[in-house]
Amino acid sequence: MRKTFGRPFATAAARACFMGALVLACLLSIAPALRAGEREAFIGQHLCDVAGRLASIEQGYREGKPNPFLILSIVERGQSYVQCLFVDPQGGLFCEASSGLLGPPEGAEGHMRLGAEALAALTVLGFETDEAEGNYWRLVERGEGGHRHAAEVMLDVLHRVYGARTDLAIEIKAPLAPGPPADACRTIG
């Protein structure tokens, strides 16, 4: 009989369970770091494109063009989106994250409601989480870091709230910026 921590492991099954629990404890202890790495990779993958488009949209807004908004969504996850609209000449954005309230009703295909963890993430990201009037919202002021900051907020919502990852396709809808600017990383501010 083999002794570990002063107690004998009488069977191979007991030893295997102990080793499995030890491995699980190790994995759980590094999970937050892995999630942080996933977040950074996801945001890094899309940051220049989204921030560059926001810069183009703001320019169009200042020129009086209609539809100064950008919508980010996860492809084939209907209610998993965040959208921002330019609302003032200083570049302020009104942003909404989908609550699912305006989508398909409970029991219907595509129905989505956010759980407590997702709502907590939205609160940390500065969103009002009272869904009485529809989606969750926040204002992003231009002075808070410009287009880069607004893009990070939008991408962070997709990642933390709706589970976006680097291996999932996202869709970008932006009538004033249908494609990324050629020099997107140089135009973000």
Residue, then its C-alpha position, 0 to 999 in steps of 0.5 A: m500500500r502506498k502512502t500519500f499525505g499520511r493516508p494510504f491509497a488502497t486502490a488504483a482508482a483512488r489514486a487516479c481520482f486524487m490525481g484527476a482532482l489535482v489536475l483539475a485544481c491546477l487547470l482551474s487556477i490558471a483559467p482566469a489567465l487563459r481567459a485574459g489571454e483569449r480576451e486580449a487575442f480577440i480584441g487584438q484581432h479586430l481592434c484596428d478594423v473596428a477603431g478605423r471604421l469608427a474614425s471613418i463613421e465619425q468623419g461622415y457624421r461630421e459631414g452630415k451623412p446619415n446612419p453614423f452607426l456600427i454594429l458588431s455581432i457574432v455570426e449566426r448568433g442573432q441576438s449577440y450584438v453591440q451597436c454604437l451611434f455617434v450622437d454629438p459633434q464631439g464624437g460621443l457615442f450612444c452604445e447598446a448591448s443586446s438584452g434579447l428583450l426585443g428578439p424572439p420570445e421565450g420558447a422560440e428559436g433564437h431566444m436569448r436572455l443574459g445570465a447574472e455573469a453576463l450582466a455583471a460584465l456589462t456593469v463592469l464595462g459601464f453599461e446600465t443594465d435595466e432592460a425595462e426599455g430594451n437593450y442595455w446602454r452606455l455613453v462613450e465620450r470622445g475624451e475617454g480614449g477616442h476610437r480605440h477605447a470605443a472599439e475596445v468597449m464594443l469588442d469586450v462586450l462581444h467577448r465577455v458577454y456573448g462569448a466571442r473568441t478568435d475562432l468565431a466570425i464576427e459581422i460588422k455593419a457600418p453604412l458609412a464604413p463598409g470596409p476597413p480603412a487601408d491604414a486602419c491602425r494609423t487612423i485610430g485615435 
